[in-house]
Amino acid sequence: MQTKNHLPSIFILIGIGLGVLLLIGTSALLALISVIDLFDPAGDPATSMISSMSFGFIAVLLGVCFWFVLKKTRGLESAEAPFNLPFTNWLWLIVPVVSFFGLLFGGVITLAEQPWLNWLALPIFTILVIVPPIGLFFGAASHGIDAGARWRFFSVLGLSMSVSPFVILVFELIILVLAVVVLAIYAAIFQPDLATKIDILAQAINSAPTEEAMTNLLAPYLTNPYLIATVLGYIALLVPLIEELFKPLAVWLFAKQIDSPAQGFVLGALSGVGFTLLESLNAGADGTTSWAFVAGARTGTSVLHVMTSALVGWGIVSAFKERKIGRFFAAYFSAALIHGLWNASAAGAGFSFIGEAIGKSEWLYTFAPALLCGMLTLGIGIVALLLASNRALRKQNIPTQLEEEVKVESSI
């Protein structure tokens, strides 16, 4: 046993510990709200309970991470033992079957439109549908590649579920606020009557008797090409650039200690796992008949986050260990491009579905099929890229492993 405290692990432990406390508190509060909603005819108890169980599930995972990092702070040698997630090709058959039947049974339950039944079943089915594919994609990314020390593995996972999402949220809000300020200044200078129009619109929306009347009021703005371009620019350009930079935050912190770019790829993928667990489980909180569609759609987003973060993690370690700065920028912008294409397609499909409600039904039939097919093709391509990248990195890693074995044998 080592007696000297490891300062970095102490700071990581504090960050993960705060995340555990926050998630437990949030989960408990949402559980209370869901119970209250269960006895309210106008309430939505299933949605609150899905969020509660999702946050509780992530809190448990963070607790596991806390335990392994704590071993490092205590100086236990077991913290340095390697950790590699077992993976078998049979999972490519088992996981889709589990997710499919989870979607099927969960979807059938929502059709019954029984609040208490949704409240009981959907939280379990949400985790069952969303979590296994994430594990499958990480297993495919890390198969045959050493992930490094156990405490570092769980530090990366813990930080990606706690600190990284917070940092990303702060930066995205800052960009959004700055954009609003710039638009406000522009409007004040070049369109001084815009503020009056917005105020009149807000009053009209508040006094709108029905949802249809509100939609009719917003229709001219929702179909404005400048507004659509602004939204797409934020979602498809700024958001990917921010997320791909900060999702692998832990890889940045450990860059000099990570053994190889291949290991950076694995830990980058792990960063994507943590981020997409938090995002997908939160986004999957839908207690309506749309649950199956919402939960199933998270599969594509999951492999996206795992692959793009893995790519950036590989680039980060290449820059630090091999001084290949160009490789980092190529990896980073490639990841942002893939992410941006996905977000643009998803946002475009969203606008297409809105079109039917605002008198633009042609959007749904003209754009939605192409965009959805594009997302499907992109998703398949990302999975293929993930598998090809793992195979290539395993081949590159063999000479390095042989060199290390020779060094060990020569020192004996």
TORKOL-4160 file (C-alpha; in steps of 0.2 Angstrom, whole numbers, padded with zeros to 4 digits, m for minus):
412
<pt num="1" X="0000" Y="0000" Z="0000"/>
<pt num="2" X="0006" Y="0017" Z="m0004"/>
<pt num="3" X="0005" Y="0031" Z="0010"/>
<pt num="4" X="0006" Y="0046" Z="m0001"/>
<pt num="5" X="m0011" Y="0054" Z="m0006"/>
<pt num="6" X="m0014" Y="0056" Z="m0024"/>
<pt num="7" X="m0020" Y="0074" Z="m0026"/>
<pt num="8" X="m0028" Y="0073" Z="m0044"/>
<pt num="9" X="m0039" Y="0058" Z="m0038"/>
<pt num="10" X="m0045" Y="0068" Z="m0023"/>
<pt num="11" X="m0051" Y="0082" Z="m0034"/>
<pt num="12" X="m0059" Y="0069" Z="m0045"/>
<pt num="13" X="m0067" Y="0061" Z="m0030"/>
<pt num="14" X="m0075" Y="0077" Z="m0025"/>
<pt num="15" X="m0082" Y="0081" Z="m0042"/>
<pt num="16" X="m0090" Y="0064" Z="m0043"/>
<pt num="17" X="m0096" Y="0064" Z="m0025"/>
<pt num="18" X="m0105" Y="0081" Z="m0028"/>
<pt num="19" X="m0113" Y="0073" Z="m0044"/>
<pt num="20" X="m0119" Y="0058" Z="m0034"/>
<pt num="21" X="m0127" Y="0069" Z="m0021"/>
<pt num="22" X="m0135" Y="0080" Z="m0034"/>
<pt num="23" X="m0142" Y="0066" Z="m0044"/>
<pt num="24" X="m0149" Y="0057" Z="m0028"/>
<pt num="25" X="m0158" Y="0073" Z="m0023"/>
<pt num="26" X="m0165" Y="0076" Z="m0040"/>
<pt num="27" X="m0170" Y="0058" Z="m0041"/>
<pt num="28" X="m0179" Y="0058" Z="m0024"/>
<pt num="29" X="m0188" Y="0075" Z="m0029"/>
<pt num="30" X="m0194" Y="0068" Z="m0046"/>
<pt num="31" X="m0200" Y="0052" Z="m0037"/>
<pt num="32" X="m0210" Y="0063" Z="m0025"/>
<pt num="33" X="m0218" Y="0073" Z="m0039"/>
<pt num="34" X="m0222" Y="0057" Z="m0049"/>
<pt num="35" X="m0231" Y="0050" Z="m0034"/>
<pt num="36" X="m0241" Y="0066" Z="m0032"/>
<pt num="37" X="m0245" Y="0066" Z="m0051"/>
<pt num="38" X="m0251" Y="0048" Z="m0050"/>
<pt num="39" X="m0266" Y="0055" Z="m0040"/>
<pt num="40" X="m0269" Y="0070" Z="m0051"/>
<pt num="41" X="m0280" Y="0067" Z="m0067"/>
<pt num="42" X="m0270" Y="0080" Z="m0076"/>
<pt num="43" X="m0253" Y="0074" Z="m0070"/>
<pt num="44" X="m0240" Y="0065" Z="m0080"/>
<pt num="45" X="m0233" Y="0053" Z="m0067"/>
<pt num="46" X="m0224" Y="0041" Z="m0079"/>
<pt num="47" X="m0212" Y="0055" Z="m0086"/>
<pt num="48" X="m0207" Y="0060" Z="m0069"/>
<pt num="49" X="m0204" Y="0042" Z="m0063"/>
<pt num="50" X="m0194" Y="0038" Z="m0079"/>
<pt num="51" X="m0183" Y="0054" Z="m0075"/>
<pt num="52" X="m0182" Y="0049" Z="m0057"/>
<pt num="53" X="m0176" Y="0031" Z="m0060"/>
<pt num="54" X="m0164" Y="0037" Z="m0074"/>
<pt num="55" X="m0155" Y="0049" Z="m0062"/>
<pt num="56" X="m0155" Y="0036" Z="m0049"/>
<pt num="57" X="m0147" Y="0023" Z="m0061"/>
<pt num="58" X="m0134" Y="0036" Z="m0066"/>
<pt num="59" X="m0131" Y="0040" Z="m0047"/>
<pt num="60" X="m0128" Y="0021" Z="m0044"/>
<pt num="61" X="m0115" Y="0021" Z="m0058"/>
<pt num="62" X="m0107" Y="0037" Z="m0051"/>
<pt num="63" X="m0106" Y="0028" Z="m0034"/>
<pt num="64" X="m0096" Y="0013" Z="m0042"/>
<pt num="65" X="m0084" Y="0026" Z="m0050"/>
<pt num="66" X="m0083" Y="0035" Z="m0033"/>
<pt num="67" X="m0078" Y="0018" Z="m0025"/>
<pt num="68" X="m0064" Y="0014" Z="m0038"/>
<pt num="69" X="m0057" Y="0032" Z="m0037"/>
<pt num="70" X="m0057" Y="0031" Z="m0018"/>
<pt num="71" X="m0046" Y="0016" Z="m0019"/>
<pt num="72" X="m0033" Y="0027" Z="m0028"/>
<pt num="73" X="m0035" Y="0041" Z="m0015"/>
<pt num="74" X="m0031" Y="0028" Z="m0001"/>
<pt num="75" X="m0016" Y="0022" Z="m0011"/>
<pt num="76" X="m0021" Y="0005" Z="m0014"/>
<pt num="77" X="m0011" Y="m0004" Z="m0027"/>
<pt num="78" X="m0027" Y="m0013" Z="m0034"/>
<pt num="79" X="m0032" Y="0004" Z="m0041"/>
<pt num="80" X="m0018" Y="0002" Z="m0054"/>
<pt num="81" X="m0024" Y="m0014" Z="m0060"/>
<pt num="82" X="m0030" Y="m0014" Z="m0078"/>
<pt num="83" X="m0049" Y="m0014" Z="m0082"/>
<pt num="84" X="m0055" Y="m0021" Z="m0098"/>
<pt num="85" X="m0074" Y="m0024" Z="m0102"/>
<pt num="86" X="m0077" Y="m0042" Z="m0108"/>
<pt num="87" X="m0085" Y="m0042" Z="m0125"/>
<pt num="88" X="m0091" Y="m0056" Z="m0136"/>
<pt num="89" X="m0099" Y="m0055" Z="m0154"/>
<pt num="90" X="m0114" Y="m0064" Z="m0147"/>
<pt num="91" X="m0119" Y="m0047" Z="m0140"/>
<pt num="92" X="m0123" Y="m0041" Z="m0158"/>
<pt num="93" X="m0137" Y="m0053" Z="m0157"/>
<pt num="94" X="m0143" Y="m0052" Z="m0139"/>
<pt num="95" X="m0143" Y="m0033" Z="m0137"/>
<pt num="96" X="m0154" Y="m0029" Z="m0152"/>
<pt num="97" X="m0166" Y="m0043" Z="m0147"/>
<pt num="98" X="m0167" Y="m0036" Z="m0129"/>
<pt num="99" X="m0170" Y="m0018" Z="m0135"/>
<pt num="100" X="m0183" Y="m0024" Z="m0148"/>
<pt num="101" X="m0193" Y="m0033" Z="m0136"/>
<pt num="102" X="m0191" Y="m0019" Z="m0123"/>
<pt num="103" X="m0198" Y="m0007" Z="m0136"/>
<pt num="104" X="m0212" Y="m0019" Z="m0141"/>
<pt num="105" X="m0218" Y="m0022" Z="m0123"/>
<pt num="106" X="m0216" Y="m0004" Z="m0118"/>
<pt num="107" X="m0225" Y="0003" Z="m0133"/>
<pt num="108" X="m0239" Y="m0009" Z="m0131"/>
<pt num="109" X="m0241" Y="m0003" Z="m0113"/>
<pt num="110" X="m0242" Y="0015" Z="m0118"/>
<pt num="111" X="m0256" Y="0011" Z="m0130"/>
<pt num="112" X="m0266" Y="0005" Z="m0115"/>
<pt num="113" X="m0265" Y="0023" Z="m0109"/>
<pt num="114" X="m0266" Y="0018" Z="m0090"/>
<pt num="115" X="m0256" Y="0031" Z="m0080"/>
<pt num="116" X="m0252" Y="0018" Z="m0066"/>
<pt num="117" X="m0246" Y="0005" Z="m0078"/>
<pt num="118" X="m0235" Y="0017" Z="m0087"/>
<pt num="119" X="m0228" Y="0023" Z="m0070"/>
<pt num="120" X="m0223" Y="0005" Z="m0065"/>
<pt num="121" X="m0216" Y="m0001" Z="m0082"/>
<pt num="122" X="m0209" Y="0013" Z="m0092"/>
<pt num="123" X="m0195" Y="0017" Z="m0081"/>
<pt num="124" X="m0188" Y="m0001" Z="m0082"/>
<pt num="125" X="m0191" Y="m0002" Z="m0100"/>
<pt num="126" X="m0182" Y="0014" Z="m0104"/>
<pt num="127" X="m0166" Y="0008" Z="m0095"/>
<pt num="128" X="m0168" Y="m0009" Z="m0104"/>
<pt num="129" X="m0170" Y="m0001" Z="m0121"/>
<pt num="130" X="m0157" Y="0013" Z="m0120"/>
<pt num="131" X="m0142" Y="0006" Z="m0109"/>
<pt num="132" X="m0138" Y="m0011" Z="m0117"/>
<pt num="133" X="m0134" Y="m0003" Z="m0134"/>
<pt num="134" X="m0123" Y="0010" Z="m0126"/>
<pt num="135" X="m0113" Y="m0005" Z="m0118"/>
<pt num="136" X="m0113" Y="m0014" Z="m0135"/>
<pt num="137" X="m0105" Y="0001" Z="m0144"/>
<pt num="138" X="m0092" Y="0004" Z="m0131"/>
<pt num="139" X="m0088" Y="m0015" Z="m0131"/>
<pt num="140" X="m0086" Y="m0014" Z="m0150"/>
<pt num="141" X="m0074" Y="0002" Z="m0148"/>
<pt num="142" X="m0064" Y="m0005" Z="m0134"/>
<pt num="143" X="m0063" Y="m0024" Z="m0139"/>
<pt num="144" X="m0045" Y="m0030" Z="m0139"/>
<pt num="145" X="m0037" Y="m0013" Z="m0133"/>
<pt num="146" X="m0030" Y="m0010" Z="m0116"/>
<pt num="147" X="m0040" Y="0003" Z="m0106"/>
<pt num="148" X="m0027" Y="0007" Z="m0094"/>
<pt num="149" X="m0028" Y="0008" Z="m0075"/>
<pt num="150" X="m0044" Y="0004" Z="m0066"/>
<pt num="151" X="m0045" Y="0020" Z="m0056"/>
<pt num="152" X="m0042" Y="0030" Z="m0072"/>
<pt num="153" X="m0056" Y="0021" Z="m0082"/>
<pt num="154" X="m0069" Y="0025" Z="m0068"/>
<pt num="155" X="m0062" Y="0043" Z="m0067"/>
<pt num="156" X="m0066" Y="0045" Z="m0085"/>
<pt num="157" X="m0083" Y="0037" Z="m0084"/>
<pt num="158" X="m0087" Y="0047" Z="m0068"/>
<pt num="159" X="m0082" Y="0064" Z="m0075"/>
<pt num="160" X="m0091" Y="0061" Z="m0091"/>
<pt num="161" X="m0107" Y="0059" Z="m0082"/>
<pt num="162" X="m0105" Y="0074" Z="m0070"/>
<pt num="163" X="m0092" Y="0087" Z="m0074"/>
<pt num="164" X="m0092" Y="0086" Z="m0093"/>
<pt num="165" X="m0111" Y="0089" Z="m0095"/>
<pt num="166" X="m0110" Y="0103" Z="m0083"/>
<pt num="167" X="m0096" Y="0112" Z="m0093"/>
<pt num="168" X="m0104" Y="0109" Z="m0109"/>
<pt num="169" X="m0121" Y="0116" Z="m0103"/>
<pt num="170" X="m0112" Y="0132" Z="m0096"/>
<pt num="171" X="m0104" Y="0135" Z="m0113"/>
<pt num="172" X="m0119" Y="0132" Z="m0123"/>
<pt num="173" X="m0129" Y="0144" Z="m0112"/>
<pt num="174" X="m0116" Y="0157" Z="m0114"/>
<pt num="175" X="m0116" Y="0155" Z="m0133"/>
<pt num="176" X="m0135" Y="0156" Z="m0133"/>
<pt num="177" X="m0135" Y="0171" Z="m0122"/>
<pt num="178" X="m0122" Y="0180" Z="m0132"/>
<pt num="179" X="m0132" Y="0176" Z="m0148"/>
<pt num="180" X="m0148" Y="0184" Z="m0140"/>
<pt num="181" X="m0138" Y="0199" Z="m0135"/>
<pt num="182" X="m0131" Y="0202" Z="m0152"/>
<pt num="183" X="m0148" Y="0199" Z="m0160"/>
<pt num="184" X="m0156" Y="0212" Z="m0148"/>
<pt num="185" X="m0143" Y="0225" Z="m0152"/>
<pt num="186" X="m0145" Y="0222" Z="m0170"/>
<pt num="187" X="m0164" Y="0224" Z="m0168"/>
<pt num="188" X="m0162" Y="0239" Z="m0158"/>
<pt num="189" X="m0152" Y="0248" Z="m0171"/>
<pt num="190" X="m0159" Y="0242" Z="m0187"/>
<pt num="191" X="m0177" Y="0236" Z="m0182"/>
<pt num="192" X="m0182" Y="0247" Z="m0168"/>
<pt num="193" X="m0200" Y="0242" Z="m0169"/>
<pt num="194" X="m0196" Y="0223" Z="m0167"/>
<pt num="195" X="m0197" Y="0224" Z="m0148"/>
<pt num="196" X="m0215" Y="0231" Z="m0150"/>
<pt num="197" X="m0220" Y="0217" Z="m0162"/>
<pt num="198" X="m0213" Y="0204" Z="m0150"/>
<pt num="199" X="m0222" Y="0211" Z="m0135"/>
<pt num="200" X="m0239" Y="0211" Z="m0145"/>
<pt num="201" X="m0235" Y="0193" Z="m0151"/>
<pt num="202" X="m0232" Y="0187" Z="m0133"/>
<pt num="203" X="m0248" Y="0195" Z="m0127"/>
<pt num="204" X="m0258" Y="0187" Z="m0142"/>
<pt num="205" X="m0250" Y="0170" Z="m0137"/>
<pt num="206" X="m0255" Y="0172" Z="m0119"/>
<pt num="207" X="m0273" Y="0176" Z="m0124"/>
<pt num="208" X="m0274" Y="0162" Z="m0137"/>
<pt num="209" X="m0290" Y="0151" Z="m0133"/>
<pt num="210" X="m0283" Y="0135" Z="m0141"/>
<pt num="211" X="m0267" Y="0127" Z="m0146"/>
<pt num="212" X="m0272" Y="0128" Z="m0164"/>
<pt num="213" X="m0274" Y="0147" Z="m0162"/>
<pt num="214" X="m0257" Y="0148" Z="m0154"/>
<pt num="215" X="m0249" Y="0138" Z="m0168"/>
<pt num="216" X="m0257" Y="0150" Z="m0181"/>
<pt num="217" X="m0249" Y="0165" Z="m0173"/>
<pt num="218" X="m0232" Y="0157" Z="m0173"/>
<pt num="219" X="m0233" Y="0150" Z="m0191"/>
<pt num="220" X="m0226" Y="0165" Z="m0200"/>
<pt num="221" X="m0211" Y="0165" Z="m0188"/>
<pt num="222" X="m0208" Y="0146" Z="m0188"/>
<pt num="223" X="m0208" Y="0146" Z="m0207"/>
<pt num="224" X="m0196" Y="0161" Z="m0208"/>
<pt num="225" X="m0180" Y="0155" Z="m0217"/>
<pt num="226" X="m0169" Y="0166" Z="m0207"/>
<pt num="227" X="m0175" Y="0159" Z="m0191"/>
<pt num="228" X="m0173" Y="0141" Z="m0197"/>
<pt num="229" X="m0155" Y="0145" Z="m0203"/>
<pt num="230" X="m0151" Y="0152" Z="m0186"/>
<pt num="231" X="m0158" Y="0137" Z="m0177"/>
<pt num="232" X="m0149" Y="0125" Z="m0188"/>
<pt num="233" X="m0133" Y="0135" Z="m0187"/>
<pt num="234" X="m0133" Y="0134" Z="m0168"/>
<pt num="235" X="m0138" Y="0115" Z="m0167"/>
<pt num="236" X="m0128" Y="0109" Z="m0182"/>
<pt num="237" X="m0112" Y="0120" Z="m0180"/>
<pt num="238" X="m0110" Y="0127" Z="m0163"/>
<pt num="239" X="m0117" Y="0113" Z="m0152"/>
<pt num="240" X="m0106" Y="0100" Z="m0160"/>
<pt num="241" X="m0090" Y="0111" Z="m0159"/>
<pt num="242" X="m0093" Y="0113" Z="m0140"/>
<pt num="243" X="m0098" Y="0096" Z="m0136"/>
<pt num="244" X="m0084" Y="0087" Z="m0146"/>
<pt num="245" X="m0072" Y="0098" Z="m0137"/>
<pt num="246" X="m0078" Y="0095" Z="m0119"/>
<pt num="247" X="m0086" Y="0078" Z="m0120"/>
<pt num="248" X="m0069" Y="0070" Z="m0118"/>
<pt num="249" X="m0064" Y="0082" Z="m0104"/>
<pt num="250" X="m0056" Y="0068" Z="m0094"/>
<pt num="251" X="m0045" Y="0063" Z="m0108"/>
<pt num="252" X="m0038" Y="0080" Z="m0109"/>
<pt num="253" X="m0034" Y="0079" Z="m0090"/>
<pt num="254" X="m0026" Y="0062" Z="m0092"/>
<pt num="255" X="m0018" Y="0065" Z="m0109"/>
<pt num="256" X="0000" Y="0064" Z="m0104"/>
<pt num="257" X="m0003" Y="0048" Z="m0093"/>
<pt num="258" X="m0013" Y="0038" Z="m0107"/>
<pt num="259" X="m0001" Y="0025" Z="m0114"/>
<pt num="260" X="m0006" Y="0026" Z="m0133"/>
<pt num="261" X="m0018" Y="0034" Z="m0145"/>
<pt num="262" X="m0027" Y="0018" Z="m0146"/>
<pt num="263" X="m0030" Y="0019" Z="m0127"/>
<pt num="264" X="m0035" Y="0037" Z="m0130"/>
<pt num="265" X="m0048" Y="0030" Z="m0142"/>
<pt num="266" X="m0055" Y="0019" Z="m0129"/>
<pt num="267" X="m0056" Y="0032" Z="m0115"/>
<pt num="268" X="m0063" Y="0044" Z="m0128"/>
<pt num="269" X="m0077" Y="0031" Z="m0132"/>
<pt num="270" X="m0080" Y="0029" Z="m0113"/>
<pt num="271" X="m0082" Y="0048" Z="m0111"/>
<pt num="272" X="m0095" Y="0047" Z="m0125"/>
<pt num="273" X="m0104" Y="0033" Z="m0115"/>
<pt num="274" X="m0105" Y="0043" Z="m0099"/>
<pt num="275" X="m0112" Y="0058" Z="m0109"/>
<pt num="276" X="m0124" Y="0049" Z="m0119"/>
<pt num="277" X="m0131" Y="0039" Z="m0104"/>
<pt num="278" X="m0135" Y="0056" Z="m0095"/>
<pt num="279" X="m0142" Y="0063" Z="m0111"/>
<pt num="280" X="m0152" Y="0048" Z="m0118"/>
<pt num="281" X="m0160" Y="0043" Z="m0102"/>
<pt num="282" X="m0165" Y="0061" Z="m0098"/>
<pt num="283" X="m0172" Y="0063" Z="m0116"/>
<pt num="284" X="m0180" Y="0046" Z="m0115"/>
<pt num="285" X="m0192" Y="0052" Z="m0101"/>
<pt num="286" X="m0208" Y="0052" Z="m0111"/>
<pt num="287" X="m0224" Y="0044" Z="m0103"/>
<pt num="288" X="m0235" Y="0046" Z="m0118"/>
<pt num="289" X="m0239" Y="0035" Z="m0133"/>
<pt num="290" X="m0223" Y="0042" Z="m0142"/>
<pt num="291" X="m0212" Y="0033" Z="m0129"/>
<pt num="292" X="m0206" Y="0019" Z="m0141"/>
<pt num="293" X="m0201" Y="0032" Z="m0155"/>
<pt num="294" X="m0192" Y="0043" Z="m0142"/>
<pt num="295" X="m0183" Y="0029" Z="m0134"/>
<pt num="296" X="m0179" Y="0019" Z="m0150"/>
<pt num="297" X="m0172" Y="0035" Z="m0158"/>
<pt num="298" X="m0159" Y="0037" Z="m0144"/>
<pt num="299" X="m0149" Y="0022" Z="m0151"/>
<pt num="300" X="m0143" Y="0032" Z="m0166"/>
<pt num="301" X="m0138" Y="0046" Z="m0154"/>
<pt num="302" X="m0129" Y="0034" Z="m0143"/>
<pt num="303" X="m0117" Y="0027" Z="m0156"/>
<pt num="304" X="m0114" Y="0045" Z="m0163"/>
<pt num="305" X="m0108" Y="0051" Z="m0146"/>
<pt num="306" X="m0097" Y="0035" Z="m0143"/>
<pt num="307" X="m0089" Y="0036" Z="m0160"/>
<pt num="308" X="m0086" Y="0055" Z="m0161"/>
<pt num="309" X="m0079" Y="0056" Z="m0143"/>
<pt num="310" X="m0068" Y="0041" Z="m0147"/>
<pt num="311" X="m0061" Y="0050" Z="m0162"/>
<pt num="312" X="m0057" Y="0065" Z="m0152"/>
<pt num="313" X="m0049" Y="0055" Z="m0138"/>
<pt num="314" X="m0038" Y="0047" Z="m0151"/>
<pt num="315" X="m0033" Y="0064" Z="m0158"/>
<pt num="316" X="m0030" Y="0071" Z="m0141"/>
<pt num="317" X="m0018" Y="0058" Z="m0136"/>
<pt num="318" X="m0009" Y="0058" Z="m0153"/>
<pt num="319" X="m0006" Y="0077" Z="m0150"/>
<pt num="320" X="0001" Y="0074" Z="m0133"/>
<pt num="321" X="0011" Y="0058" Z="m0135"/>
<pt num="322" X="0016" Y="0059" Z="m0153"/>
<pt num="323" X="0016" Y="0078" Z="m0156"/>
<pt num="324" X="0004" Y="0075" Z="m0170"/>
<pt num="325" X="m0006" Y="0091" Z="m0168"/>
<pt num="326" X="m0013" Y="0090" Z="m0186"/>
<pt num="327" X="m0021" Y="0073" Z="m0181"/>
<pt num="328" X="m0030" Y="0081" Z="m0167"/>
<pt num="329" X="m0038" Y="0095" Z="m0177"/>
<pt num="330" X="m0042" Y="0082" Z="m0191"/>
<pt num="331" X="m0051" Y="0071" Z="m0178"/>
<pt num="332" X="m0059" Y="0085" Z="m0169"/>
<pt num="333" X="m0067" Y="0093" Z="m0185"/>
<pt num="334" X="m0071" Y="0076" Z="m0192"/>
<pt num="335" X="m0081" Y="0072" Z="m0176"/>
<pt num="336" X="m0089" Y="0089" Z="m0176"/>
<pt num="337" X="m0094" Y="0087" Z="m0195"/>
<pt num="338" X="m0102" Y="0070" Z="m0191"/>
<pt num="339" X="m0111" Y="0076" Z="m0176"/>
<pt num="340" X="m0116" Y="0092" Z="m0186"/>
<pt num="341" X="m0124" Y="0081" Z="m0200"/>
<pt num="342" X="m0133" Y="0071" Z="m0188"/>
<pt num="343" X="m0140" Y="0086" Z="m0179"/>
<pt num="344" X="m0145" Y="0095" Z="m0195"/>
<pt num="345" X="m0154" Y="0080" Z="m0201"/>
<pt num="346" X="m0163" Y="0078" Z="m0184"/>
<pt num="347" X="m0168" Y="0096" Z="m0183"/>
<pt num="348" X="m0173" Y="0096" Z="m0201"/>
<pt num="349" X="m0184" Y="0081" Z="m0198"/>
<pt num="350" X="m0191" Y="0090" Z="m0183"/>
<pt num="351" X="m0196" Y="0106" Z="m0194"/>
<pt num="352" X="m0204" Y="0094" Z="m0207"/>
<pt num="353" X="m0215" Y="0087" Z="m0194"/>
<pt num="354" X="m0220" Y="0104" Z="m0187"/>
<pt num="355" X="m0224" Y="0109" Z="m0205"/>
<pt num="356" X="m0240" Y="0099" Z="m0205"/>
<pt num="357" X="m0246" Y="0109" Z="m0190"/>
<pt num="358" X="m0242" Y="0126" Z="m0198"/>
<pt num="359" X="m0249" Y="0124" Z="m0215"/>
<pt num="360" X="m0233" Y="0117" Z="m0223"/>
<pt num="361" X="m0239" Y="0099" Z="m0225"/>
<pt num="362" X="m0227" Y="0098" Z="m0240"/>
<pt num="363" X="m0212" Y="0099" Z="m0229"/>
<pt num="364" X="m0217" Y="0082" Z="m0221"/>
<pt num="365" X="m0219" Y="0073" Z="m0237"/>
<pt num="366" X="m0204" Y="0081" Z="m0246"/>
<pt num="367" X="m0191" Y="0082" Z="m0233"/>
<pt num="368" X="m0194" Y="0070" Z="m0219"/>
<pt num="369" X="m0192" Y="0054" Z="m0229"/>
<pt num="370" X="m0175" Y="0060" Z="m0236"/>
<pt num="371" X="m0169" Y="0066" Z="m0219"/>
<pt num="372" X="m0174" Y="0050" Z="m0210"/>
<pt num="373" X="m0166" Y="0039" Z="m0223"/>
<pt num="374" X="m0150" Y="0050" Z="m0221"/>
<pt num="375" X="m0150" Y="0048" Z="m0203"/>
<pt num="376" X="m0152" Y="0029" Z="m0205"/>
<pt num="377" X="m0138" Y="0029" Z="m0217"/>
<pt num="378" X="m0127" Y="0040" Z="m0206"/>
<pt num="379" X="m0130" Y="0028" Z="m0191"/>
<pt num="380" X="m0125" Y="0013" Z="m0201"/>
<pt num="381" X="m0110" Y="0022" Z="m0207"/>
<pt num="382" X="m0105" Y="0027" Z="m0189"/>
<pt num="383" X="m0106" Y="0009" Z="m0183"/>
<pt num="384" X="m0095" Y="0003" Z="m0198"/>
<pt num="385" X="m0083" Y="0017" Z="m0194"/>
<pt num="386" X="m0082" Y="0012" Z="m0176"/>
<pt num="387" X="m0079" Y="m0007" Z="m0180"/>
<pt num="388" X="m0066" Y="m0002" Z="m0193"/>
<pt num="389" X="m0057" Y="0010" Z="m0181"/>
<pt num="390" X="m0056" Y="m0003" Z="m0168"/>
<pt num="391" X="m0049" Y="m0016" Z="m0180"/>
<pt num="392" X="m0036" Y="m0004" Z="m0186"/>
<pt num="393" X="m0030" Y="0002" Z="m0169"/>
<pt num="394" X="m0029" Y="m0016" Z="m0163"/>
<pt num="395" X="m0017" Y="m0020" Z="m0177"/>
<pt num="396" X="m0007" Y="m0005" Z="m0173"/>
<pt num="397" X="m0006" Y="m0009" Z="m0155"/>
<pt num="398" X="0001" Y="m0027" Z="m0157"/>
<pt num="399" X="0019" Y="m0020" Z="m0160"/>
<pt num="400" X="0018" Y="m0009" Z="m0145"/>
<pt num="401" X="0012" Y="m0023" Z="m0134"/>
<pt num="402" X="0026" Y="m0035" Z="m0140"/>
<pt num="403" X="0039" Y="m0021" Z="m0136"/>
<pt num="404" X="0033" Y="m0020" Z="m0119"/>
<pt num="405" X="0033" Y="m0039" Z="m0116"/>
<pt num="406" X="0051" Y="m0039" Z="m0123"/>
<pt num="407" X="0056" Y="m0025" Z="m0110"/>
<pt num="408" X="0048" Y="m0035" Z="m0096"/>
<pt num="409" X="0057" Y="m0051" Z="m0101"/>
<pt num="410" X="0074" Y="m0042" Z="m0103"/>
<pt num="411" X="0072" Y="m0034" Z="m0086"/>
<pt num="412" X="0069" Y="m0051" Z="m0077"/>
